[in-house]
């Protein structure tokens, strides 16, 4: 390992340092996205390193062994040891974050900064404060990558009270690290509006770069050829799949109530794959409603992801009311990649609705409108050729607009903007 790291060389442009609590082989989707970004950036000739922790996002059975220091595919990865309590415990989650943030902050104070740009993500949510505080003491060129905006999400799901001291302090902390960042990257236009409005950041310092899917790793496969589908009988039914984070800021009741309408239909299945704060609620509702046509599975191994994502006739993508702009579902892009029609549920006028309608990649309905979702399901079931055309349009949309190849170039452009900009707001 040491010899490999000694040979670790970059080329023109600032070194790109990614900081995120979760990274492969952890099951967190952000960790996999950042791994793809790191590897693609390295393939473009950039020196890239990652500072992260050992796997802890999913349940212990998903934790795979890995090295504290690793050099693979041109990327140097440094993993820190933290507590690894369950995420559904507020105390445990706080401990995991603190034991990551404190030693990381010390490390950044001592780190070599010249010729490097650090990218702080929102995992954990206040990670960027390290960049802000270090920049008060010494030169520290950094970018903030906003996936999920806190404390907005914490207020929305009732974890903290709107207007409380915690919320006000949290916003004050955010204001420091957003304003001192050379650049901020967000996932959609509404997120840019939020950062500019809430924290007084100049619009030219906030760049919209959508998430992506890797067309080499995720690709269309007929459902009948998928091992996951055959094992569970989904090759013999019309199957809707929600695969990803079963988190607090997604909406699942509309899906479950639609499944209840098909309870006597032996050819219909609703399938959830993943984990998160709403998983127990989903399982409880399934039991209360007596649904025999709904299955819940744990995260599938990463190497089997393409197989499981293809084990359906349509993909479900949702975002809860009031969430757009403070989060955006990354599973949307993987759904496009496997060429399945998308059934999208969101508020009217959402960016998700616009993207699905604009590409013709699926059907949309408003959250809570069970009748509309049932109608959309019946449309896909009744016209397989139309469903196939939507799936083809989904793949084309991903290949044209949401690939890692294009996104990595945009990220590196922002990195070089940050390296050349010493006048942060």
ABEGO torsion letter per residue (X at the ends): XAAAAAABBBBBEBBBBBBBABBOABABAAAAAAAAAAAAAAAAGBBBBBBBBBBAABBAAABBBBBABBBBGGBBBBBBBBBBBBAABAAAAAAAAAAAAAAAAAAAAABBABGBBBBBBAOBAAAAAAAAAAAAABBBBBBBBBABBOAAAAAAAGABBBGBAAAAAAAAAAAAAAAABABBBBABAAAAAAAAAAAGBBAAABBBBBBBBBAAABBBBBAAABAAAAAAGAAABBBBBBBEBBBAABBAAAAAAAAAAAAABAABBBBBBEBEAAAAAAAAAAAAAGBAABBBBBBBBAAAAAAAAAABABBBBBBBBGABGABBBAAAAAAAAAGBBBBBBBBBGBAAAAAAAAAGAEBBBBBGBAAAAAAAAAAAAABAAAAAAAAAAAAAAAAAABBAAAAAAAAAAAAAAAAABABBX
